[in-house]
C-alpha cells in the first residue's frame, strides 16, 4: 500500500505581537468584533484563552502547540521552518506599557526569536509550497508537551488567562468583562496581507453581573453562545441569548458546544435541543473542547465568515490605509481626495467600552475607535450622553459601533453633551492582547486602552465619547451613536457594612470607596453612625455604610475582594429588598401624617418601616423566575415554588431529560435561601434565572419582624416576611442565634417581635462562678445558710447589672442566620 502525498500551501505564522505593522493596512471591513456569552461555568474564559493561543497572542511556542492540533505535527514543522527562514524581529513592536502592563521574560523572548518573526514584507512575499504526509482533516487529539504552558501549583494547566482577579481564580467565575485584540489569517480578508483584526470580549455568566454582559454586547456585532455539552441548556443561557437577540447591533449569534471530550458529554442530544429551542441549524453547531484544543479554529472561522464588520458612521468617508492588492495606488489617491473634500473625514470619535482604576496609572479606559485616529499627546474632551425620558427611548437608537446612530444639526436632538470644559492630554495608548502593549496610537476599527490622567472611572463611563478638544464644537453636530447603557444600574439588594472594630470605620470607608472605582454596580450611602441612623447597628455594630448590590453573589464577591485586596474583614448585614409603602388615611387625628408628606415611598432601610398605629399597605417586588432542572426532580421543584409563594407556574419540556419551570415569585423569597434550597431538592443539577416582572410590585400581607437582644432592638437583624409565616420564621431565627451568639457572663434573651407582639423567645444561659468555694476545695463554712444566700444574691445582682449594660458581640455568622 503506497503512501499518498498531500501538497499544501502554507503561509508563515502571523500574530499581532510580531506583526504590529500590519494594523495600519487593515480597513474597517476587515474588522470583526465579537464576544462570548453563556451560563456560569460553561467554559467562556477557557475557550477565549485557547483562541488567544491559536492567534499567537501568548507567544510563538504556544501558537505552534495549538496549531499541531489543527494541522498536525508535520504541518507545524513546516510553519516553523517557513517562519524562521526569512523574518525579522522588531523590539519596538512589543513595547510594554508602564504600570501594570505585561512584561516579557527572557525565556519568552528567546523562544520567540528562535522560532522567527514575520514582518509585513515577508508575510506578503508569496507562499511556500511544501509536500508532507499528514491527514489535514484529522481531528485526532494528541498530548503535546508545551514548555511554556502556564501551570498552577497542582501541576494542572491554567487556561483561564482572562480571569485576573483573585476572586475569579478562586471561584472559577468571571466577574469583570475583559477584551483582547488579535490578527488571524483568513480568506475573507480583503487587504493585501490576508489577515483580519479580531476584537474579542469575554463576559461574566452570572445574572448578578448582567450589566457587564450588556455593556460588552453593545460594543460588538456578533456573539458566540456557548452550551455545556454535559449540562445542556441552562437558565442563564436563555437570558443572555434574549439580551443578544434584542440588540440591533448584534448581527449573528453562533452556537458552540463546549467540553465535548468529557465522559458525561451529550453532544448530539444537546445540539438537537439547542436547535429546537433557539432555532439553530444542528449542522452549524460547533463542537469544542478547550482542554483538548478541539474546534478552536472552527470557532474563529465561523466568526470570520458570519460576524459582520462594524459599519462606518454616516458622515465618515473612511480613513483606512488598507487597500486591495491590485488597486492600492488608486485607492490611496481617492482616499486623499476624499480627505481634502470632506471636513468630517478623520475626525476622532472614540467610544468608551469599559473603564477601571489602577493605583499607579489612574483610570484606564477601553475604547473603540469609531472614526479618526487617537494618538499620544492629543488633547481630548469627553462627551456624556443625555439622560432621556422613557417616552423618548423608543426611538431607533443602536449600540456603539453600528454606525446607524442618529445625527442632526438641531441642538435639541443631540444625544451627547459636554458637561464641563475640561480637556485631558493622552498619556498612553495601546492595544490589549490581553496584556497591554503600547503602540502610541489607535486607528478606526481598533479597540485598545487609553490613559488620560483621570482619577475616577465615573468621569468616563461606558458609552461616553472621546473627541479631540479642538473639534468639540464640530463633533456635537456630527453623527454620534446612541447608547442606553451608560446609566448606573439600579441596585436590587441593600445591606449595611460595618467594621469588626469600631475604630476601623475610616479605613473601611476608604477601602470601599477604592473598590467602588472598579465596581460600578455598587451604590454607597454614607451614614452618620448614630444609634438610630441608616446603616447603624446601634450599640452592637456601631457606624457603617449602606451599600446597594446587584445580587447575592455580588455581596459575596464584594466581601472577598475587600479581604483579598485590602486585608479587611467586615460585617455585612443580611441583604434587604426595597418595598413600596402607600399610606392610607388614618381615622385617628393624632396619627395624621403631614400634609406635604408623600403618600407613596420606596423603603430600602427597614428602620423607616411605618410604626404601630399608622395605616398603610405594602407592595413587595416580584420577579419572573425560570428554572432548568432534570425531569426526575420536577415534583420537588414544584413544591419549593409553592412554599416560596410562587404563582402562575408553568412547565415546558426542553428535551427528554430537562424541564423548564416558569413562575412569578417575591424577590424577598428569592434572595434569602432559595438558591440553596433549589440545589438541595435537585441534587445540585438545577439552575435558575430571574428578571423583573411587569408590574414590578405586587400588594402583599407582610409584617416586619424585629429581633431583640435583652430587650433592645437590633435593626440590622430585622426582616420582612408574610404574616402567616412570621412566627415560624421568628422561631427559626431565634434558634439559630442561640447557637451562634457567644455565651456571656449574663443571660442573653433573644426575642422576635412582630406587630407589637413577642412571637418567639430563646435564652442563652450565662456563665456561673461557684461563689460558695473560696479556693481549692475549701467551701464557705458556718452553720447558718443565710451566709451562703447572701453570696448568691450578691452574684445575682451583679449579673443583672451586666445584663443591662453588657454588650453582645455580633459576628458575621449571626447575620447569616437571618
Beta strands, then each sheet from edge to edge (+ up, - down):
strand 1: 6-10
strand 2: 31-37
strand 3: 128-132
strand 4: 178-185
strand 5: 195-202
strand 6: 222-228
strand 7: 252-258
strand 8: 286-287
strand 9: 349-358
strand 10: 362-371
strand 11: 373-375
strand 12: 379-385
strand 13: 416-417
strand 14: 424-425
strand 15: 428-432
strand 16: 436-438
strand 17: 441-443
strand 18: 447-451
strand 19: 465-468
strand 20: 493-499
strand 21: 523-526
strand 22: 544-549
strand 23: 570-572
strand 24: 579-583
strand 25: 600-603
strand 26: 616-630
strand 27: 647-653
strand 28: 658-666
strand 29: 687-700
strand 30: 702-709
strand 31: 712-713
strand 32: 719-722
strand 33: 748-754
strand 34: 757-764
strand 35: 773-775
strand 36: 778-779
sheet 1: 1+ 3-
sheet 2: 4+ 5- 2- 6- 7- 8-
sheet 3: 13+ 12- 19+ 9- 10+ 18- 15+ 16-
sheet 4: 11+ 17-
sheet 5: 13+ 12- 14+
sheet 6: 21+ 22- 20+ 23-
sheet 7: 25+ 24- 26+ 28- 27+
sheet 8: 25+ 24- 26+ 29-
sheet 9: 31+ 30- 32+
sheet 10: 31+ 30- 33+ 34-
sheet 11: 35+ 36-
end
